Amino acid sequence: MPQAFLRRCENIQDDDIGIHLSSFRRRPESSFFKELDTGLRRCDVFYRFHSVSIELAARLNNDCHSAAVDRAALEQKLREQDEAFFLRISERCPHLFAAVPLFLSDTQVAQMRAVVEAIEQVVAMPAWQTTVLQHAPDLARCAPRAKGVFFGYDFHLNAEGAHLVEINTNAGGGFLNALLIDSQRGVTIPGEAAASGDLEQAFVEMFQNEWRLERGDAPLQTIAIVDEQPEEQFLYPEFVLAQRMFERAGITALIADPAELQLRADGLYCRERKVDLIYNRLTDFTLQQHPTLGAACQNSDLAVITPHPHAYALYADKYNLTLLTDAARLHVLGVADDTIAILQAGIPQTRVVRAEDAEYWQKERKQWFFKPATGFGSRGVYRGEKLTKRVFEEILQGGYVAQKFAPPGERMLCLEGAAPVPLKADVRCYVYDGQLQLVAARLYQGQATNFRTAGGGFAPVRIVSQ
């Protein structure tokens, strides 16, 4: 267990720990993250005494028959959207939802929270912001008051602890995972749902808060959910879920291609309707290829953009991981020793790949994972031991970081008529303004996450205690 999490409560008595742990078995689901926030942040010694829940989660994940997703309940929830929605997922996204849940211990969730909190502390520092914005595009240096919706902190959990492998400021899947959780509420599964209360209410309030931060008490009337050719996107069903959620909240919602947006003197328009807020799903994270949105991002009087390039530059640029894992540079920035220790324990070492270090990378490549610094969706990502000579030479040309390989956790799966197989598990923490809203998983086979694995896909996370 990483020692960085154990330092500040050496004098707590065992009896106190037992009382604290037993309280986790009696609380309602909606209070889970609040309990973690008030209890675990106050007393890091919790980790030392709670290995039992880690062992329980491991046993459940290693057992093919420990629990299954109720497919009939899920399909009913999909059909409630409408038949076209159900058919879209069934025909075009057959492996969108996994066949089994993933089990995590409350200790592992607390470890992830500690890493998220440490990063939030660092990013809030003026010295960090000055450093990472030095090389950011001009647009990313424009600092809106809006925080940015749906941050995704992606972790690999294994015997060595929780390891942050990536931060996203445009994380997909939140609405789909909320639907999945809702569909399983009547199903008996060990543990508790890894979500904070009413997710729809939390999501609506998140967007409303983004609006209030920029426009105060003015009414939020119209939101546009924007992506390139949205109906062709794999996660288009999520756009539909978002649209319907906004409409239930009394907000007009459009799903639009950025080409449909028009900038006028009094604001941003889509299909002749003035748009108040853009829910930005583009993978052009700096909006360099979308000048209309870029102009609005520089002047929130035209429209509120969330998430935005400033958040990407502060959090999600993969070069930031090289700084977050460099203890010496963090010391220079004035980061506290305890925070540095948490980051060192919770983020695999990450380095910039340079051509002059070719001999080192050739020798050590099997221990590293290579990622394009501006990539997304596992595109251009390579496990070092699988690199071909051609790809290795391309990586050395620049634009890549290398991260020490941290193996993902596993979940055993038994499909009918097939032998048991282990699926890899990536765990995503959905965070808004530093607050954890939802923990979800993606189960898969292969080098990186995908939605092509039978029995894989988005999996509900269940949190187990001692």
Buried (B, 14 or more C-beta within 10 A) or exposed (E): BBEBBBEEBEEBEEEBBEEBBEEBEEEEBEBBBEBBBEBBEEBBBBBBBBEBBBEBBBEBBBBBEBBBBBEEBBBEBBEEBEEEBBEBBEEEBEBBBBBBBBBBBBBBBBBBBBBBBBBBBBBEBEEBBEBBBEEBBEBBEBEBEBBBBBBBBBBBBBEEBBBBBBBBBBBBBBBBBBBBBBBBEEBEBBBBBBBBBEBBEBBBBBBBBBBBBBBEEEEBBBBBBBBBEBEEBEBBBBBBBBBBBBEEBEBBBBBBBBEBBEBEEEBBBBEEEBBBBBBBBBBBBBBEEBEBBBBBBBEBEBBBBBBBBBBBBBBBBBBBBBBBBBBEBBEEBEBEEBBBBBBBBBBBBBBBBEEEBBEEBEEEBEEBBBBBBBBBEBEBBBBBEEBEEEEBEBBBEEBBBBBBBBEBBBBBBBEEEEEEBBBBBBBBBBBBBBBBBBBBBBBBBEEBBBBEBBBBBBBBBBBBBB
